[in-house]
Amino acid sequence: MIRQGKITGGRRGLGNLTLGIWELYILNMKNIVSATQGQAGFSNLLKQTRVHGVVPISKNGRVEAFMVSREKMASILETLELQKNSGLMELVKQDRAGRVIYTEVPSEI
C-alpha cells in the first residue's frame, strides 16, 4: 500500500495510492499478468478482466498498465461525471460534516 509517497504493508491484495485528497484503490494485485502472458493468452486476459474488473499488466517485473472491464470503466466515468456537479459535491461535504438533515419520503407521491 502506498500512502502519501510512503510504501506500507497492504492486505488482501489491496493497494492504495494517495494523491492529495484522492485515493486510487487497485484491486487484485495478486493477479498481475506479464505483457508476454497477456499477448500469448489475450482471451484469458479478457476473461480475467471480466471476472476481476481490473487486471494489472507488468513488464520487466513492474506494473505498467491496467486492463479495465467495460463495467468498471463505466462506473469510473459515471463517478467522474458526478464529481463535476459542484452542487452535489457540496452536499456530500455537508453530509460528511453531519450538517444534512434527512426526512422521510412519503409513500404516496
Residue pairs with C-beta under 8 A, 6 or more apart in sequence:
1 7
1 8
1 9
1 10
1 11
1 14
1 15
1 16
2 8
2 15
2 16
2 17
2 18
3 16
3 18
4 18
10 16
10 29
13 27
13 28
13 29
13 30
13 31
14 25
14 26
14 27
14 29
15 25
15 26
15 27
15 29
16 23
16 24
16 25
16 26
17 23
17 24
17 26
26 54
26 56
26 66
27 52
27 53
27 54
28 52
28 53
28 54
28 55
28 56
29 56
29 63
31 48
31 52
31 55
31 56
32 55
32 56
32 57
32 58
32 63
33 45
33 48
33 55
33 56
33 57
33 58
33 67
34 57
34 58
34 59
35 57
35 58
35 59
35 64
37 45
38 45
38 57
38 67
45 55
45 67
46 67
48 55
48 67
49 55
49 67
49 68
49 69
50 69
52 69
53 68
53 69
53 71
53 72
54 66
54 67
54 68
54 69
54 72
55 66
55 67
56 63
56 65
56 66
57 63
57 64
57 65
57 66
57 67
58 64
68 76
82 88
83 89
91 100
94 100
